């Protein structure tokens, strides 16, 4: 991924097309899961959160076409990743890693990936205990909230 990011294979933007990102995530086939949890009610709720500056997205474009992305909730110094999708290899990874760099550079303490997977482990995620998670959240929320929501994640 380092080479892909250094070469700038994808144009990465933030919050340019939240609606397309959440729709892309909803359209992902999930073998063995019988569908997606991202239904119309979820899309509506997260879109409202996006308008309020709490849900943010990262988009990866290849030759001007949306090729992947991710979205999640920003709560003070915690980012909760909700979902990601890719139409081209490495597109979602490029979007997520670029977003993660931006978030950490702006004071986010950690990213909650929620459900462990090999894909997330390949991006540096690790599983932690509930106790450790609650301690991290408590510590992150005790600090002065970051003074940004969407402003820190504007387009590159």
ROKOLNU-413860 format. One record per residue (C-alpha): residue number from 1; residue in three letters; chain; y, x, z. Coordinates in Angstrom, 1 decimal, always signed. Example, Ala and Ser with C-alpha at 12.3 -4.5 7.8 and 13.67 -1.06 7.14 Angstrom:
2
+-----+-----+---+--------+--------+--------+
|   k |   r | c |     c2 |     c1 |     c3 |
+-----+-----+---+--------+--------+--------+
|   1 | ALA | A |   -4.5 |  +12.3 |   +7.8 |
|   2 | SER | A |   -1.1 |  +13.7 |   +7.1 |
+-----+-----+---+--------+--------+--------+
END
This chain:
156
+-----+-----+---+--------+--------+--------+
|   k |   r | c |     c2 |     c1 |     c3 |
+-----+-----+---+--------+--------+--------+
|   1 | UNK | A |   +0.0 |   +0.0 |   +0.0 |
|   2 | UNK | A |   +2.3 |   +2.9 |   +0.7 |
|   3 | UNK | A |   +2.3 |   +3.8 |   -3.0 |
|   4 | UNK | A |   +2.9 |   +0.2 |   -4.1 |
|   5 | UNK | A |   +5.8 |   -0.1 |   -1.8 |
|   6 | UNK | A |   +7.3 |   +3.3 |   -2.7 |
|   7 | UNK | A |   +7.0 |   +2.5 |   -6.5 |
|   8 | UNK | A |   +8.7 |   -0.8 |   -6.0 |
|   9 | UNK | A |   +5.9 |   -2.6 |   -7.9 |
|  10 | UNK | A |   +7.1 |   -5.9 |   -6.5 |
|  11 | UNK | A |  +10.7 |   -7.2 |   -6.0 |
|  12 | UNK | A |  +10.7 |   -8.4 |   -2.4 |
|  13 | UNK | A |  +13.1 |  -11.0 |   -1.2 |
|  14 | UNK | A |  +13.6 |  -12.9 |   +2.0 |
|  15 | UNK | A |  +14.2 |  -16.7 |   +2.2 |
|  16 | UNK | A |  +14.9 |  -17.0 |   -1.5 |
|  17 | UNK | A |  +12.3 |  -19.7 |   -2.0 |
|  18 | UNK | A |  +10.7 |  -20.9 |   +1.2 |
|  19 | UNK | A |   +9.5 |  -24.1 |   -0.4 |
|  20 | UNK | A |   +7.5 |  -22.2 |   -3.1 |
|  21 | UNK | A |   +6.0 |  -19.9 |   -0.5 |
|  22 | UNK | A |   +4.8 |  -22.7 |   +1.8 |
|  23 | UNK | A |   +3.5 |  -24.5 |   -1.3 |
|  24 | UNK | A |   +1.7 |  -21.4 |   -2.4 |
|  25 | UNK | A |   +0.1 |  -21.0 |   +1.0 |
|  26 | UNK | A |   -1.0 |  -24.7 |   +1.0 |
|  27 | UNK | A |   -2.6 |  -24.2 |   -2.4 |
|  28 | UNK | A |   -4.9 |  -21.3 |   -1.3 |
|  29 | UNK | A |   -8.5 |  -22.2 |   -1.6 |
|  30 | UNK | A |  -10.3 |  -21.7 |   +1.7 |
|  31 | UNK | A |  -14.1 |  -21.6 |   +1.2 |
|  32 | UNK | A |  -16.0 |  -23.2 |   +4.0 |
|  33 | UNK | A |  -12.8 |  -24.7 |   +5.6 |
|  34 | UNK | A |  -12.7 |  -28.0 |   +3.8 |
|  35 | UNK | A |   -9.1 |  -27.7 |   +2.8 |
|  36 | UNK | A |   -5.9 |  -26.5 |   +4.4 |
|  37 | UNK | A |   -4.0 |  -27.3 |   +7.6 |
|  38 | UNK | A |   -0.8 |  -27.1 |   +5.6 |
|  39 | UNK | A |   -0.4 |  -30.7 |   +4.8 |
|  40 | UNK | A |   +2.8 |  -32.8 |   +4.0 |
|  41 | UNK | A |   +3.7 |  -33.2 |   +7.7 |
|  42 | UNK | A |   +3.4 |  -29.4 |   +8.3 |
|  43 | UNK | A |   +5.5 |  -28.6 |   +5.1 |
|  44 | UNK | A |   +8.2 |  -31.1 |   +6.3 |
|  45 | UNK | A |   +8.3 |  -29.7 |   +9.8 |
|  46 | UNK | A |   +8.4 |  -26.0 |   +8.7 |
|  47 | UNK | A |  +11.0 |  -26.7 |   +6.1 |
|  48 | UNK | A |  +13.2 |  -28.3 |   +8.8 |
|  49 | UNK | A |  +12.6 |  -25.2 |  +10.9 |
|  50 | UNK | A |  +13.6 |  -23.0 |   +7.9 |
|  51 | UNK | A |  +16.8 |  -25.0 |   +7.6 |
|  52 | UNK | A |  +17.4 |  -24.4 |  +11.4 |
|  53 | UNK | A |  +16.9 |  -20.6 |  +10.9 |
|  54 | UNK | A |  +13.6 |  -20.4 |  +12.7 |
|  55 | UNK | A |  +11.1 |  -20.3 |   +9.9 |
|  56 | UNK | A |  +11.5 |  -17.4 |   +7.4 |
|  57 | UNK | A |   +9.8 |  -16.3 |   +4.3 |
|  58 | UNK | A |   +9.2 |  -13.2 |   +2.3 |
|  59 | UNK | A |   +8.5 |  -13.4 |   -1.4 |
|  60 | UNK | A |   +7.0 |  -10.8 |   -3.8 |
|  61 | UNK | A |   +8.0 |  -11.1 |   -7.5 |
|  62 | UNK | A |   +6.3 |   -9.4 |  -10.4 |
|  63 | UNK | A |   +8.2 |   -9.5 |  -13.6 |
|  64 | UNK | A |  +10.4 |  -12.3 |  -12.3 |
|  65 | UNK | A |   +7.4 |  -14.5 |  -11.3 |
|  66 | UNK | A |   +6.6 |  -15.4 |   -7.7 |
|  67 | UNK | A |   +3.3 |  -13.5 |   -7.1 |
|  68 | UNK | A |   +2.8 |  -13.8 |   -3.4 |
|  69 | UNK | A |   +4.5 |  -14.3 |   -0.1 |
|  70 | UNK | A |   +4.3 |  -15.2 |   +3.6 |
|  71 | UNK | A |   +6.1 |  -17.3 |   +6.1 |
|  72 | UNK | A |   +6.3 |  -17.7 |   +9.8 |
|  73 | UNK | A |   +8.4 |  -18.6 |  +12.9 |
|  74 | UNK | A |  +11.0 |  -16.2 |  +14.4 |
|  75 | UNK | A |  +11.5 |  -16.9 |  +18.1 |
|  76 | UNK | A |  +13.9 |  -14.4 |  +19.6 |
|  77 | UNK | A |  +12.0 |  -11.1 |  +19.5 |
|  78 | UNK | A |   +8.6 |  -12.6 |  +18.4 |
|  79 | UNK | A |   +7.6 |  -13.4 |  +14.9 |
|  80 | UNK | A |   +4.6 |  -15.7 |  +14.5 |
|  81 | UNK | A |   +3.1 |  -15.3 |  +11.1 |
|  82 | UNK | A |   +1.8 |  -18.6 |   +9.8 |
|  83 | UNK | A |   +0.3 |  -18.0 |   +6.4 |
|  84 | UNK | A |   +0.4 |  -15.9 |   +3.3 |
|  85 | UNK | A |   -0.8 |  -16.2 |   -0.3 |
|  86 | UNK | A |   -1.2 |  -13.9 |   -3.4 |
|  87 | UNK | A |   -1.5 |  -14.7 |   -7.1 |
|  88 | UNK | A |   -1.5 |  -11.0 |   -7.9 |
|  89 | UNK | A |   -3.4 |   -8.3 |   -6.0 |
|  90 | UNK | A |   -1.4 |   -6.8 |   -3.1 |
|  91 | UNK | A |   +1.6 |   -9.3 |   -3.5 |
|  92 | UNK | A |   +1.2 |  -10.9 |   -0.1 |
|  93 | UNK | A |   +0.6 |   -7.5 |   +1.5 |
|  94 | UNK | A |   +3.8 |   -6.1 |   +0.0 |
|  95 | UNK | A |   +5.8 |   -9.2 |   +1.1 |
|  96 | UNK | A |   +4.4 |   -9.1 |   +4.6 |
|  97 | UNK | A |   +4.8 |   -5.3 |   +5.2 |
|  98 | UNK | A |   +8.3 |   -5.3 |   +3.9 |
|  99 | UNK | A |   +9.2 |   -8.3 |   +6.1 |
| 100 | UNK | A |   +7.5 |   -6.5 |   +9.1 |
| 101 | UNK | A |   +9.6 |   -3.4 |   +8.5 |
| 102 | UNK | A |  +12.7 |   -5.5 |   +8.4 |
| 103 | UNK | A |  +11.8 |   -7.4 |  +11.6 |
| 104 | UNK | A |  +10.9 |   -4.3 |  +13.6 |
| 105 | UNK | A |  +14.1 |   -2.6 |  +12.4 |
| 106 | UNK | A |  +16.1 |   -5.5 |  +13.8 |
| 107 | UNK | A |  +14.4 |   -5.6 |  +17.2 |
| 108 | UNK | A |  +11.4 |   -7.8 |  +16.9 |
| 109 | UNK | A |   +8.9 |   -6.7 |  +19.6 |
| 110 | UNK | A |   +5.7 |   -7.8 |  +17.9 |
| 111 | UNK | A |   +4.1 |  -10.0 |  +15.3 |
| 112 | UNK | A |   +1.6 |  -12.6 |  +16.3 |
| 113 | UNK | A |   -0.9 |  -12.9 |  +13.4 |
| 114 | UNK | A |   -2.8 |  -15.6 |  +15.3 |
| 115 | UNK | A |   -6.2 |  -15.5 |  +13.7 |
| 116 | UNK | A |   -7.9 |  -12.1 |  +13.4 |
| 117 | UNK | A |   -9.3 |  -11.1 |  +10.0 |
| 118 | UNK | A |  -10.2 |   -8.0 |   +8.1 |
| 119 | UNK | A |   -7.2 |   -8.5 |   +5.9 |
| 120 | UNK | A |   -4.8 |   -8.4 |   +8.9 |
| 121 | UNK | A |   -6.6 |   -5.5 |  +10.4 |
| 122 | UNK | A |   -6.0 |   -3.6 |   +7.1 |
| 123 | UNK | A |   -2.3 |   -4.2 |   +7.7 |
| 124 | UNK | A |   -2.4 |   -2.8 |  +11.2 |
| 125 | UNK | A |   -3.2 |   -5.9 |  +13.2 |
| 126 | UNK | A |   -5.4 |   -5.8 |  +16.2 |
| 127 | UNK | A |   -6.9 |   -8.4 |  +18.5 |
| 128 | UNK | A |   -5.7 |   -8.5 |  +22.1 |
| 129 | UNK | A |   -6.6 |  -10.5 |  +25.1 |
| 130 | UNK | A |   -4.8 |  -13.7 |  +26.1 |
| 131 | UNK | A |   -3.4 |  -12.0 |  +29.1 |
| 132 | UNK | A |   -2.0 |   -9.2 |  +27.1 |
| 133 | UNK | A |   -0.5 |  -11.7 |  +24.6 |
| 134 | UNK | A |   +1.2 |  -13.7 |  +27.4 |
| 135 | UNK | A |   +2.5 |  -10.5 |  +28.9 |
| 136 | UNK | A |   +4.0 |   -9.4 |  +25.5 |
| 137 | UNK | A |   +5.6 |  -12.8 |  +25.0 |
| 138 | UNK | A |   +7.0 |  -12.9 |  +28.5 |
| 139 | UNK | A |   +8.5 |   -9.4 |  +28.1 |
| 140 | UNK | A |   +9.9 |  -10.2 |  +24.6 |
| 141 | UNK | A |  +11.6 |  -13.4 |  +25.7 |
| 142 | UNK | A |  +13.1 |  -11.8 |  +28.9 |
| 143 | UNK | A |  +15.4 |   -9.7 |  +26.8 |
| 144 | UNK | A |  +18.6 |  -10.9 |  +25.3 |
| 145 | UNK | A |  +17.7 |  -12.9 |  +22.2 |
| 146 | UNK | A |  +18.3 |  -11.2 |  +18.9 |
| 147 | UNK | A |  +21.6 |  -12.3 |  +17.4 |
| 148 | UNK | A |  +20.1 |  -13.1 |  +14.1 |
| 149 | UNK | A |  +17.9 |  -15.6 |  +12.5 |
| 150 | UNK | A |  +18.0 |  -15.7 |   +8.7 |
| 151 | UNK | A |  +20.9 |  -13.3 |   +8.5 |
| 152 | UNK | A |  +18.8 |  -10.3 |   +9.3 |
| 153 | UNK | A |  +16.3 |  -11.2 |   +6.7 |
| 154 | UNK | A |  +18.6 |  -12.0 |   +3.8 |
| 155 | UNK | A |  +17.6 |  -10.8 |   +0.3 |
| 156 | UNK | A |  +17.1 |   -7.1 |   -0.2 |
+-----+-----+---+--------+--------+--------+
END
